[in-house]
Amino acid sequence: MHDTWETIDRLVEWLDAESGVSPEMTRVLRVLKISEEAGEVAEAIHGVTGSNPRKGNSHTWDDVQAELCDVIFTSMVALRTITPEAEKVFAERLNHVAERSLNR
């Protein structure tokens, strides 16, 4: 997972270099970006199921998988933007949820 966080750090550095907004607005926008990406997952699900008669079957499960990955790394970028301890915060939260599931 460490290599993953190194990649996220590089993405954050690149995004920061390209950003034209204040650091505070950057944090807000990166968190909001998660909702945008989640909407793309929903759109792909509709496309897989053909539930939108205007668009029909416009997506595949591979599209859904790709969009889910986008949600994950967008969330990781947002977390890293909020805290330099993102890797630690994520690991602690994952362990907390995993332990909670064992106690049921």
Steps between C-alpha positions, in 0.01 A plus 500: 500500500799729551567519124136598454539792739820607323299514177225699675764741631629554145144562377440752779826679417403517133146620579634761744740631236214535250247645746406863465298521821586550866604200712173522695292492181718219367405287803132569451508431127688173543245373750217606268671315213418174682129565444561565133685171464230313695246641255702349218475161674123543513493596132701189413262279702206648310691432180564136595139437591356699210273679745512824303290430189653798321853358532438125518788271590780755477751360753661177610598362839858591406380862481348466847828362633696788348261756647523337844878525479461869415292546817765324708799696381306827492419436865864424571606825332243691707619334822864574415407860423342535844778332697864410439429195719253355248663157486494469880143637529378258236674199657363584844147542366520178300622312807221653710232389254657156462517450877142616542386243245673222695316592819155433356 
